[in-house]
Amino acid sequence: MTDQNKSLTLRERKKSQPKAVIFFSEEEKRTIVETIAKDLTAPQVKIYFYTAQALGLNPLLNEICAIPYAGKLSIQVMRDGFLTIAHRSGKFTGIESGVKEDGGNLIGWAKVYHKDFNQPVYQEADLKEYENPNNALWKTKPKTMIKKVAESMALRKAFNVSGVYAPEEMESEIAKETTKPIPQITNGDQPADEAQIGTIKALKGEVKKGMTKQEAAEQIKELSTKK
């Protein structure tokens, strides 16, 4: 084993990420990479671990996940993950939440109580802004789903958690990005160029004989989404 491949000691890991709340063992990391994070690239895995350790959340407990889509990475914290952060702070004194109607539309709302605040942190979430038609739960349990959004928003704001969102907050955006059609490109009927072919090979795709620029663009999008 080379020096570069040696496992870091806990002291070395703490030095490299001094603000981390928790650290994963090498065995835990292997399990996460082989299961939960199997669709992530190596750089994305590093970002995922760094964020999870900084927030003190465990992927193996379903507190935090990472979703690659359209060449991007969305690190998402479950509602219960935000509650873990809140409880660990020692400042969390309770949460109230519910759903109300406004002009025929459902609005989720939540109040989070913090020891240092005179008033609860209040957040609302409009169903029309977050519902994902591709997820049956938004049709069968719209109240539960939109209430989760409001709770996550309020918890995140009350305990100053930035850079991450709840899955229910991101579903609609990810669905739009991954189902967005590829526009017709200029000279799309011409043979695929070297850059496109190189990208397809790098993404471990198959370069078909006689592939056009348009076909190559569509395959690159599909392969990138799978990553």
C-alpha positions in Angstrom: 0.0 0.0 0.0 1.4 3.4 -1.0 1.5 6.4 1.3 -1.3 8.0 -0.7 -3.6 5.0 -0.1 -3.1 4.7 3.6 -6.1 5.3 5.8 -6.0 8.5 7.7 -6.0 8.4 11.4 -8.8 10.1 13.3 -6.5 12.9 14.4 -5.5 13.5 10.7 -9.2 13.5 9.6 -10.0 16.0 12.4 -7.2 18.2 11.2 -8.4 18.1 7.6 -12.0 18.9 8.5 -11.9 20.7 12.0 -15.5 21.6 11.9 -16.8 18.1 11.3 -19.4 16.9 13.8 -18.9 13.2 13.1 -16.4 11.0 11.2 -17.2 7.8 9.3 -15.0 4.7 9.7 -13.4 3.2 6.6 -15.9 0.3 6.7 -18.8 2.7 6.9 -17.5 4.7 3.9 -17.1 1.5 1.9 -20.7 0.5 2.7 -22.0 3.9 1.8 -20.1 4.0 -1.5 -21.2 0.5 -2.5 -24.9 1.2 -1.7 -26.3 4.6 -1.1 -23.6 6.5 -3.1 -23.0 4.0 -5.9 -24.2 6.4 -8.6 -21.9 9.2 -7.6 -18.6 10.1 -9.2 -15.4 10.1 -7.0 -15.5 13.9 -6.5 -19.2 13.8 -5.7 -18.6 11.2 -3.1 -16.0 13.4 -1.4 -18.4 16.3 -1.3 -21.1 14.0 0.1 -18.9 12.8 2.9 -17.6 16.2 3.7 -21.2 17.7 3.9 -22.5 14.7 6.0 -19.7 14.9 8.5 -20.0 18.7 8.7 -23.7 18.4 9.5 -23.3 15.4 11.7 -25.7 13.3 9.7 -25.5 9.6 8.9 -26.4 8.3 5.4 -26.8 4.8 6.8 -29.6 6.2 9.1 -31.3 7.8 6.1 -30.6 11.3 7.4 -28.9 12.6 4.3 -28.6 11.6 0.7 -27.1 12.8 -2.6 -28.9 12.8 -5.9 -26.9 13.3 -9.2 -29.0 14.8 -12.0 -28.3 16.6 -15.3 -24.6 16.9 -14.5 -25.4 18.4 -11.0 -25.4 17.1 -7.5 -28.1 17.7 -5.0 -27.3 16.9 -1.4 -30.5 16.5 0.5 -31.4 16.3 4.2 -34.5 14.4 5.3 -36.9 16.2 7.6 -35.7 13.9 10.4 -32.1 14.9 9.6 -33.0 18.5 10.3 -34.6 17.4 13.5 -31.4 15.6 14.5 -29.5 18.9 14.0 -32.1 20.8 16.0 -32.1 18.4 19.0 -28.3 18.2 19.1 -28.1 22.0 19.4 -29.8 21.9 22.8 -31.8 25.0 21.7 -34.8 23.2 20.2 -38.0 23.5 22.2 -40.6 22.3 19.8 -42.3 22.4 16.4 -45.9 22.9 15.3 -47.1 22.3 11.7 -50.2 21.9 9.6 -51.9 22.6 6.4 -54.4 25.3 5.4 -56.2 26.2 2.2 -55.8 29.5 0.4 -57.9 30.1 -2.7 -58.4 26.4 -3.2 -54.7 25.6 -2.9 -52.9 23.8 -0.1 -50.4 25.7 2.0 -48.1 23.8 4.4 -47.0 25.8 7.5 -44.6 25.2 10.3 -43.4 27.0 13.5 -40.1 26.1 15.1 -39.3 27.2 18.7 -35.7 28.1 19.6 -34.6 28.9 23.1 -32.8 32.0 21.9 -35.7 33.5 20.0 -38.6 35.5 21.4 -40.8 34.3 18.5 -41.0 31.0 16.7 -39.5 30.8 13.2 -42.5 30.5 10.8 -42.4 29.2 7.2 -45.1 28.5 4.6 -44.9 26.3 1.5 -47.3 26.5 -1.5 -48.2 23.1 -2.9 -48.2 24.4 -6.5 -44.5 25.3 -6.1 -43.3 21.9 -4.9 -45.6 19.1 -6.0 -44.1 16.5 -8.4 -46.6 14.9 -10.7 -44.2 12.0 -11.3 -44.3 11.0 -7.6 -47.6 9.3 -6.6 -47.2 10.4 -2.9 -47.9 14.0 -4.0 -51.2 12.8 -5.3 -52.2 10.5 -2.5 -50.7 12.4 0.4 -50.4 16.1 -0.7 -50.9 17.4 2.9 -48.2 15.2 4.4 -45.7 16.1 1.6 -46.2 19.9 1.7 -46.1 19.9 5.5 -42.7 18.2 5.3 -41.5 21.0 3.1 -42.6 23.7 5.5 -41.1 21.9 8.5 -37.8 21.4 6.7 -37.7 25.1 5.7 -38.4 26.3 9.3 -35.9 23.9 10.9 -33.2 24.9 8.4 -33.8 28.6 9.0 -34.0 28.3 12.8 -30.8 26.4 13.1 -28.8 28.2 10.4 -28.4 25.2 8.0 -27.3 26.2 4.6 -26.5 24.6 1.2 -28.9 21.6 1.6 -32.6 21.1 1.0 -35.1 18.4 1.8 -36.0 15.9 -0.9 -39.5 17.2 -1.1 -38.2 20.7 -1.9 -36.0 19.5 -4.8 -38.3 16.9 -6.4 -40.0 19.2 -8.8 -36.9 21.0 -9.9 -35.0 17.7 -10.5 -38.0 16.3 -12.5 -38.0 19.4 -14.7 -34.3 19.2 -15.4 -34.2 15.4 -16.1 -37.3 15.5 -18.4 -36.2 18.6 -20.3 -36.0 17.7 -24.0 -32.8 18.2 -26.0 -33.4 21.1 -28.5 -32.6 20.5 -32.1 -29.0 21.6 -32.6 -27.5 23.2 -35.7 -26.4 20.7 -38.3 -27.8 17.9 -36.1 -28.0 15.5 -39.0 -24.2 15.8 -39.5 -21.9 13.1 -38.1 -21.1 13.4 -34.4 -17.9 15.3 -33.8 -14.8 14.2 -31.9 -15.7 16.1 -28.7 -19.1 14.4 -28.5 -17.6 10.9 -29.2 -15.0 11.5 -26.5 -17.6 12.5 -24.0 -19.7 9.5 -24.7 -16.7 7.2 -24.3 -15.8 8.9 -21.0 -19.3 8.3 -19.7 -18.9 4.6 -20.7 -21.5 4.9 -23.4 -21.6 3.1 -26.8 -20.7 5.1 -29.9 -22.9 3.8 -32.7 -21.7 3.7 -36.3 -23.1 6.7 -38.2 -24.2 8.5 -35.1 -25.4 12.1 -35.8 -24.7 15.2 -33.7 -28.3 15.2 -32.5 -28.2 11.6 -31.5 -24.9 12.1 -29.7 -26.3 15.1 -27.8 -29.3 13.1 -26.6 -27.1 10.1 -25.5 -24.7 12.4 -23.6 -27.7 13.9 -21.7 -29.0 10.4 -20.9 -25.7 9.2 -19.7 -25.1 12.3 -17.6 -28.4 11.9 -15.9 -27.6 8.3 -15.0 -24.4 9.4 -13.4 
